[in-house]
């Protein structure tokens, strides 16, 4: 069983003025896919706080999924914060999410996917629909990506 952390990035959710629908949906999908959710947290739209939180989960879990902060809004800084943590980008995984999306608005997502050590980090949009559609596109390949990150590269 792989371990996961889910980080919701939202000023509103962190202030308690909005419900965390996307984080709950992501947790449910990962649990249904057999992941053990070891960490579940909410942080405001602040690059330093996001990077520190994500960095803190690297090496503790196999997969870190963020939801929120990937758009064009002035406070949307999740991709920049994640880029401070990842060592290697996986642009093909981001491309897959956009290609599989059911809305052209998916092209507005600036999320990044990459790895730090043996941990895969995935940025998802903040809307529940966007987050779940994007995660659904990646779920079939995440186990193999984690296997490769873990050093099992035999074909």
Secondary structure as the mmCIF struct_conf table of DSSP 4:
data_model
#
loop_
_struct_conf.conf_type_id
_struct_conf.id
_struct_conf.beg_label_comp_id
_struct_conf.beg_label_asym_id
_struct_conf.beg_label_seq_id
_struct_conf.end_label_comp_id
_struct_conf.end_label_asym_id
_struct_conf.end_label_seq_id
STRN STRN1 UNK A 3 UNK A 9
HELX_RH_AL_P HELX_RH_AL_P1 UNK A 11 UNK A 15
TURN_TY1_P TURN_TY1_P1 UNK A 16 UNK A 16
BEND BEND1 UNK A 17 UNK A 18
HELX_RH_AL_P HELX_RH_AL_P2 UNK A 21 UNK A 32
TURN_TY1_P TURN_TY1_P2 UNK A 33 UNK A 34
STRN STRN2 UNK A 36 UNK A 43
BEND BEND2 UNK A 45 UNK A 45
HELX_RH_AL_P HELX_RH_AL_P3 UNK A 47 UNK A 57
STRN STRN3 UNK A 58 UNK A 58
TURN_TY1_P TURN_TY1_P3 UNK A 59 UNK A 60
STRN STRN4 UNK A 61 UNK A 61
BEND BEND3 UNK A 62 UNK A 62
STRN STRN5 UNK A 63 UNK A 67
BEND BEND4 UNK A 68 UNK A 68
BEND BEND5 UNK A 71 UNK A 73
TURN_TY1_P TURN_TY1_P4 UNK A 74 UNK A 75
HELX_RH_AL_P HELX_RH_AL_P4 UNK A 78 UNK A 83
TURN_TY1_P TURN_TY1_P5 UNK A 84 UNK A 85
BEND BEND6 UNK A 87 UNK A 87
STRN STRN6 UNK A 88 UNK A 89
HELX_RH_AL_P HELX_RH_AL_P5 UNK A 91 UNK A 100
BEND BEND7 UNK A 102 UNK A 103
HELX_RH_3T_P HELX_RH_3T_P1 UNK A 104 UNK A 108
STRN STRN7 UNK A 113 UNK A 116
TURN_TY1_P TURN_TY1_P6 UNK A 117 UNK A 118
STRN STRN8 UNK A 119 UNK A 124
BEND BEND8 UNK A 126 UNK A 127
HELX_RH_AL_P HELX_RH_AL_P6 UNK A 128 UNK A 149
TURN_TY1_P TURN_TY1_P7 UNK A 150 UNK A 151
#
